[in-house]
Amino acid sequence: MSKFDLIIKNGLVILDSGEVKVDIAVKQGKIAAIGYDLGEANKIIDAEGLIVSPGMVDVHVHITDPGGVRADWEGYVTGTRSCAKGGVTTFVEMPLNQLPATVNADSIAKKYQAGKDKLHVDVASYGGLVPHNINGGIQELDQAGVAAYKCFMTTCGDPNIEGDFDKADDYTLYEGMKQIAKTGKILAIHAENGTIASGLAKAARARGETTLAQYVATRPVFTEVEAIRRAIYLAKITGCRIHICHVACPEGVEEVSKARAEGVDVTCETCLHYLYFVTDELDKIGMSAKCSPPIRDQAAKEGLWQQIFSGALLTVVSDHSPCSPGLKEKTDAFEAWGGISGVQNNVDIFFDEGVQKRGLSLKAFADLIAKKPAERFNLPTKGSIAIGKDADLVLIKPNSSYVLQAADLEYRNKFSPYVGRTINAQIAQTYLRGQLIYSLENGVVDKPLGEYIYR
């Protein structure tokens, strides 16, 4: 038997069939054997007392590289270092907030160049669906290897910034869905009724309202559900496979479940922050907790946890959407940037909240963070601990309490609503294709080992 590159021994390993105390052998970046007494290896890691999970596949992450006027938001180096530290080994990058937005062959080439030799984890890309790229841009992005597409049904981007993203009007959504259907790839959708939300916000501001709780009230549940229904109906007409992003209410998940039962090819995700925070605490936390759709009340939070346990949700993502500090340092919630920095803490907090506090099975945990999103977004070498898969592994130290400090964050701008929270699990080690990229003792490995994934 040839010597393996790495053997991880004595850990509780989450396989597709469930967890088992077993050893894993790695050869040339792939999982080569699973069992006992596997032989010799150049390096042997004793994972006694640790959970060995597939690395997270986060299908909703924003990196601002190339950044233009947003160059100080989040680059590939800090963004992917955050992923390595947090146990995220692969992510699918959104087509905004880079400049230019990723909407055609030229802009995606600039993105790939911007990330060259900077990636600490593997990165696949979304292509955008916007009004000005339905005459060839979708096909160019397909040929350039995007994993999926993304659009907004509500206001996005800045019309004063050249090359920024733009919302898809109803015709763009319909025509784009027809074209994307021919590629066989998925259209991920930010589904909110922006017209109603904007009108409610205008009225609130006229009344002098400024708090985060008042901001949340201008984006009620029905503005999310109505847009989800509209997206599903167009998907049914066009045959486009769709995925609803960051669903913040159980009613939205229910719409997706009903459509799936009727044969529509639709899935949905929620975000960790919707499972963790509630509206009543937002103003105490501050603008770092502002996002869209907004963080809702306790009933919505508990309803989303029920949907987690029912299996209705595909995955739990970070929607990591950082910005520069000045955009959050506002006293008026309607003026603050809407986005949460969270990718570094998706795995440890979800493990603590889901597995340790609520009894979510380890298999369901791994399915939600890795297996199901990898399968849905056509990343066949990712998502599972199985022979032949990439050896993307995260070793989790359970019942290991720490308080998150701003200094712990690898982000370019070190703020997050999770700062100050006690988390009762830690990422002990992260491996990308069998190579150590992070350890609790020594931090993130300096050499970037990540690669772009082309589909």
Steps between C-alpha positions, in 0.01 A plus 500: 500500500638842405545751780219754540566871522281541810300287741256654748438250780256456787256778409121471491459523123177615335447274197203503263356212704552670835774548754753230587835493673724410210826604332535694174794472261589764242706463184567777245227720645228236487346277764664167417381269778262492795536230764737368762870409502544682171878474497770763484481869415737791471293674765261359761254720691337374819144640501396339828211698648437694178219493244628453144256664259514577130611860454216746458380587149360850545296590192449865598814711552586852379863596431581848370797429276548673257363776718539835330348752741419204728859376519497542878202267555624137480768359272573140409787472747309600812172347382647158429717505814177553695354195329802284585481603865127432505503155338363616163706321234295597193270789426301627204572869455223745424527719185486820709637712681807491276559769242433420230217266595534150351260515206699400188824346374709811558390558858540138609849493347587804715364321806706186433810714453434691820500176700807345343737362768283648777253222583530311829195285417335386176266745328225451241319798349151627434425696187254785526164539328442870431301691236805572283636143468206310351643547150796265530639556848331195649656274239844660547481429873396141437801448274726662762403232750260660747338255740168689503336839447366764740243777469323753720126560488550810715719808501874432493821667393569869452388655167765768546785247493604375157493123468291438813229233526136571420166341586320274255165645397222252426585474130870445575405233750275323249739522205802420715330193643431372150866539404638359824270199469685407182832490689360257757641714778320655795377857543534615862257776584485777757122505535346810655236740371718808490225734379291443811800494734628829357159661539473386859852624571424841351194532720695391810773755436239772455379413850857543629563131563867395518539181704579150377170371640319764295704404193392137545134609509534647149590159356214282632476128431253538215752702295727197506228239443341687207832516315574134568160406353565713191844347447360148534223570251746630239721199563204273437429677169862508379630170636787679674653336806498753784630545852353758738770679697503591872139418589431683826153365582348151526215609272752542218634150554144368491448654155808319374387171652157528336659575163737204530204275573347625173814411307676838478880472516552746785702498822569758768748598765493693822783681676657440837404849616129425454545194723694691765381860542151654538362846427474606865878488550608674180514857627715388793742325261514786252525537124729199460178297524315680219425282197236438237269315533512611862543297816148424617331419831531204736212314335669523159827380649336196661302431184821491297654254746194279450560517126863398560386189683233422240759488224332774297810720478788414271771674698591762759728767353686805628399756236832656596453856375764729650560869445725776626436621859369840400202344326392339827580795726158661464234608746224452241434134421362590158835655403726216621633236263294182512728202529643271769860383536469140613680239290764431765241384753246307297633155591579540870182689589273275293661194658448646847145624441380208288684189617589579859203711610216361289604140426542526123666179382859517378390360164238773460760760600745379234224469240398861560844658496662284234335207322173653383641833375786320321253274322257778412769729358677226305823485698552124472836474678373690804263454790556148634756285672509219246768325298593702194374832636729793572641470851335822619460444872426701810584368845260643759574513871161460672408648837792739478385843608647831389385859467543641149711815499543746214872418500413137418349598166700455180276749319654814356254700712474336838137537595218248517177466700643178646781685681459462876294182472597180681540210258528150645692335215823577319654421164812300590636442148395556140635299204466587132567208268693331780717799583478682831380858447409589860567377852383634833860504623668674207226684312454523124780362284655790311537329162173518299409149383153566359391475137219625283237241406363513146169329414 
